[in-house]
Amino acid sequence: MYKVILDKKYDYQNRSFALCESCYWTATIFMKIERFQCPICAGKDVALIPLNLDEKYEYKFESKQGFQIEFSVNEEIKN
């Protein structure tokens, strides 16, 4: 598991979880954005899910069960 340290140079008030619906590439986007093109497959079907400051996510991909995302509250971050 990777842990990202939020720096003041990022707009972490407007972060989103990005998921390419074609190749399952994912990222956290630290800016307000309406559309995004996948850098891996150049697909335009990238879902952007807004995240609150206290939200975190974990995901896994299994061949039989598919792609699973779990969103939860990050207790380490206090408003």
N, CA, C and O of each residue as an XYZ file, in Angstrom:
316
protein
N       0.847     -1.174      0.000
C       0.000      0.000      0.000
C       0.891      1.235      0.000
O       1.874      1.303      0.738
N       0.543      2.200     -0.825
C       1.280      3.450     -0.897
C       0.549      4.518     -0.112
O      -0.681      4.559     -0.109
N       1.292      5.379      0.550
C       0.703      6.465      1.299
C       1.172      7.769      0.668
O       2.371      7.974      0.479
N       0.241      8.638      0.346
C       0.571      9.901     -0.294
C       0.571     10.998      0.755
O      -0.394     11.152      1.503
N       1.645     11.752      0.809
C       1.725     12.898      1.695
C       1.199     14.104      0.928
O       1.740     14.454     -0.121
N       0.154     14.738      1.437
C      -0.431     15.881      0.752
C       0.421     17.122      0.987
O       0.694     17.488      2.130
N       0.824     17.744     -0.062
C       1.663     18.926     -0.018
C       0.822     20.136     -0.395
O      -0.195     20.000     -1.076
N       1.239     21.316      0.042
C       0.476     22.526     -0.240
C       0.453     22.870     -1.721
O      -0.405     23.644     -2.145
N       1.359     22.329     -2.521
C       1.363     22.653     -3.940
C       0.216     21.971     -4.687
O      -0.069     22.331     -5.829
N      -0.436     21.008     -4.075
C      -1.569     20.329     -4.687
C      -2.869     20.928     -4.177
O      -2.948     21.379     -3.034
N      -3.877     20.932     -5.021
C      -5.202     21.403     -4.638
C      -5.976     20.213     -4.078
O      -6.883     19.691     -4.726
N      -5.615     19.795     -2.882
C      -6.235     18.595     -2.332
C      -7.660     18.838     -1.846
O      -8.325     17.897     -1.414
N      -8.141     20.072     -1.904
C      -9.554     20.343     -1.631
C     -10.416     19.825     -2.783
O     -11.593     19.519     -2.588
N      -9.833     19.724     -3.989
C     -10.564     19.311     -5.183
C      -9.988     18.036     -5.779
O      -9.774     17.970     -6.989
N      -9.735     17.041     -4.975
C      -9.156     15.813     -5.508
C     -10.253     14.833     -5.923
O     -11.353     14.824     -5.370
N      -9.915     14.015     -6.909
C     -10.856     13.024     -7.433
C     -10.140     11.703     -7.675
O      -8.942     11.670     -7.955
N     -10.886     10.634     -7.565
C     -10.411      9.310     -7.938
C     -10.739      9.137     -9.413
O     -11.898      9.262     -9.807
N      -9.732      8.850    -10.233
C      -9.925      8.662    -11.672
C      -9.803      7.182    -11.996
O      -8.890      6.507    -11.520
N     -10.730      6.680    -12.810
C     -10.742      5.278    -13.209
C     -11.072      5.192    -14.689
O     -12.145      5.617    -15.118
N     -10.143      4.638    -15.473
C     -10.405      4.415    -16.891
C     -11.289      3.177    -17.005
O     -10.944      2.105    -16.508
N     -12.411      3.337    -17.652
C     -13.360      2.235    -17.780
C     -12.971      1.252    -18.878
O     -13.622      0.221    -19.046
N     -11.909      1.567    -19.632
C     -11.435      0.660    -20.680
C     -10.315     -0.251    -20.197
O     -10.376     -1.467    -20.379
N      -9.275      0.345    -19.570
C      -8.102     -0.458    -19.180
C      -7.907     -0.554    -17.663
O      -6.972     -1.212    -17.205
N      -8.776      0.094    -16.878
C      -8.742      0.074    -15.411
C      -7.550      0.802    -14.803
O      -7.202      0.549    -13.649
N      -6.919      1.698    -15.553
C      -5.889      2.572    -14.994
C      -6.554      3.459    -13.950
O      -7.688      3.895    -14.143
N      -5.863      3.729    -12.849
C      -6.417      4.581    -11.797
C      -5.389      5.599    -11.338
O      -4.183      5.413    -11.499
N      -5.896      6.675    -10.764
C      -5.025      7.716    -10.200
C      -5.863      8.602     -9.299
O      -7.093      8.570     -9.339
N      -5.185      9.389     -8.491
C      -5.832     10.459     -7.752
C      -5.437     11.758     -8.443
O      -4.251     12.034     -8.625
N      -6.425     12.547     -8.823
C      -6.197     13.810     -9.504
C      -6.332     14.924     -8.479
O      -7.353     15.022     -7.799
N      -5.304     15.769     -8.361
C      -5.292     16.842     -7.373
C      -5.601     18.195     -8.011
O      -4.860     19.159     -7.820
N      -6.681     18.264     -8.757
C      -7.130     19.532     -9.326
C      -8.579     19.376     -9.752
O      -9.056     18.264     -9.981
N      -9.260     20.477     -9.855
C     -10.637     20.432    -10.330
C     -10.606     20.263    -11.839
O     -10.023     21.080    -12.552
N     -11.230     19.210    -12.318
C     -11.192     18.873    -13.735
C     -12.517     18.208    -14.106
O     -13.097     17.487    -13.294
N     -12.988     18.442    -15.308
C     -14.258     17.859    -15.733
C     -14.075     16.650    -16.634
O     -14.869     15.711    -16.579
N     -13.030     16.663    -17.470
C     -12.760     15.549    -18.381
C     -11.290     15.190    -18.302
O     -10.434     16.029    -18.024
N     -11.024     13.928    -18.554
C      -9.652     13.453    -18.468
C      -9.482     12.314    -19.463
O     -10.339     11.436    -19.564
N      -8.387     12.331    -20.188
C      -8.087     11.251    -21.133
C      -7.062     10.326    -20.497
O      -6.074     10.784    -19.922
N      -7.298      9.030    -20.599
C      -6.401      8.038    -20.004
C      -5.016      8.125    -20.643
O      -4.908      8.077    -21.869
N      -3.957      8.251    -19.846
C      -2.603      8.310    -20.397
C      -2.073      6.960    -20.882
O      -1.055      6.910    -21.573
N      -2.747      5.873    -20.530
C      -2.303      4.541    -20.926
C      -2.920      4.112    -22.254
O      -2.203      3.741    -23.184
N      -4.250      4.161    -22.341
C      -4.927      3.661    -23.552
C      -5.548      4.784    -24.386
O      -6.150      4.523    -25.427
N      -5.404      6.028    -23.933
C      -5.977      7.205    -24.607
C      -7.499      7.172    -24.642
O      -8.121      7.880    -25.433
N      -8.092      6.354    -23.790
C      -9.545      6.292    -23.711
C     -10.132      7.549    -23.104
O      -9.505      8.214    -22.280
N     -11.335      7.861    -23.522
C     -12.005      9.057    -23.010
C     -13.068      8.720    -21.974
O     -13.735      9.615    -21.456
N     -13.230      7.444    -21.670
C     -14.206      7.017    -20.663
C     -13.541      6.885    -19.299
O     -13.451      5.792    -18.740
N     -13.074      8.021    -18.771
C     -12.447      8.043    -17.451
C     -13.452      8.613    -16.466
O     -13.862      9.768    -16.579
N     -13.848      7.790    -15.496
C     -14.779      8.238    -14.458
C     -14.002      9.038    -13.426
O     -12.926      8.625    -12.994
N     -14.546     10.181    -13.031
C     -13.943     11.018    -11.997
C     -14.886     11.057    -10.803
O     -16.008     11.553    -10.902
N     -14.421     10.528     -9.672
C     -15.239     10.453     -8.469
C     -14.654     11.423     -7.449
O     -13.539     11.211     -6.971
N     -15.392     12.495     -7.102
C     -14.873     13.468     -6.128
C     -14.636     12.812     -4.772
O     -15.391     11.937     -4.349
N     -13.570     13.253     -4.099
C     -13.229     12.732     -2.776
C     -13.218     13.864     -1.755
O     -12.676     14.936     -2.021
N     -13.810     13.633     -0.601
C     -13.708     14.581      0.497
C     -12.312     14.496      1.096
O     -11.578     13.538      0.852
N     -11.952     15.503      1.881
C     -10.624     15.508      2.506
C     -10.396     14.295      3.403
O      -9.269     13.811      3.513
N     -11.440     13.805      4.037
C     -11.280     12.693      4.981
C     -11.592     11.329      4.356
O     -11.716     10.337      5.074
N     -11.718     11.271      3.030
C     -12.005      9.996      2.377
C     -10.735      9.355      1.828
O      -9.816     10.038      1.376
N     -10.710      8.037      1.878
C      -9.631      7.270      1.254
C     -10.260      6.117      0.505
O     -11.441      5.816      0.683
N      -9.468      5.474     -0.332
C      -9.982      4.341     -1.081
C      -8.907      3.274     -1.207
O      -7.708      3.553     -1.177
N      -9.373      2.064     -1.346
C      -8.514      0.918     -1.634
C      -9.184      0.151     -2.756
O     -10.410      0.058     -2.805
N      -8.388     -0.397     -3.652
C      -8.971     -1.139     -4.752
C      -8.146     -2.374     -5.048
O      -6.959     -2.453     -4.731
N      -8.817     -3.340     -5.669
C      -8.116     -4.541     -6.127
C      -8.827     -5.058     -7.366
O     -10.013     -4.803     -7.576
N      -8.091     -5.777     -8.170
C      -8.641     -6.364     -9.380
C      -8.322     -7.848     -9.364
O      -7.162     -8.245     -9.250
N      -9.355     -8.660     -9.478
C      -9.204    -10.101     -9.544
C      -9.912    -10.597    -10.794
O     -10.979    -10.094    -11.147
N      -9.334    -11.565    -11.456
C      -9.882    -12.021    -12.742
C     -11.311    -12.551    -12.631
O     -12.108    -12.345    -13.547
N     -11.649    -13.219    -11.547
C     -12.992    -13.779    -11.408
C     -13.997    -12.784    -10.825
O     -15.156    -12.753    -11.239
N     -13.557    -11.984     -9.875
C     -14.468    -11.057     -9.209
C     -14.478     -9.675     -9.855
O     -15.407     -8.900     -9.623
N     -13.480     -9.352    -10.649
C     -13.425     -8.049    -11.305
C     -12.787     -6.984    -10.432
O     -12.004     -7.277     -9.529
N     -13.138     -5.755    -10.721
C     -12.563     -4.590    -10.056
C     -13.405     -4.222     -8.843
O     -14.619     -4.052     -8.954
N     -12.763     -4.099     -7.685
C     -13.459     -3.754     -6.453
C     -12.830     -2.511     -5.837
O     -11.610     -2.422     -5.702
N     -13.677     -1.547     -5.464
C     -13.212     -0.318     -4.816
C     -13.934     -0.197     -3.489
O     -15.145     -0.402     -3.405
N     -13.179      0.137     -2.453
C     -13.778      0.379     -1.148
C     -13.399      1.783     -0.696
O     -12.218      2.101     -0.556
N     -14.409      2.620     -0.468
C     -14.210      3.975      0.032
C     -14.488      3.977      1.524
O     -15.413      3.309      1.988
N     -13.689      4.727      2.282
C     -13.898      4.810      3.723
C     -13.356      6.136      4.243
O     -12.733      6.902      3.508
N     -13.605      6.388      5.519
C     -13.126      7.613      6.162
C     -11.698      7.392      6.634
O     -11.390      6.367      7.242
N     -10.839      8.343      6.354
C      -9.450      8.286      6.795
C      -9.356      8.966      8.151
O      -9.411     10.192      8.238
N      -9.216      8.187      9.193
C      -9.182      8.713     10.562
C      -7.923      9.531     10.849
O      -7.899     10.306     11.806
N      -6.884      9.372     10.042
C      -5.626     10.096     10.259
C      -5.725     11.572      9.888
O      -4.936     12.389     10.363
N      -6.691     11.912      9.044
C      -6.827     13.305      8.593
C      -7.962     13.955      9.365
O      -9.103     13.494      9.327
N      -7.640     15.011     10.051
C      -8.639     15.768     10.821
C      -8.914     17.072     10.098
O      -7.987     17.733      9.630
N     -10.190     17.449     10.003
C     -10.555     18.704      9.322
C     -10.106     19.896     10.091
O     -10.332     21.028      9.663
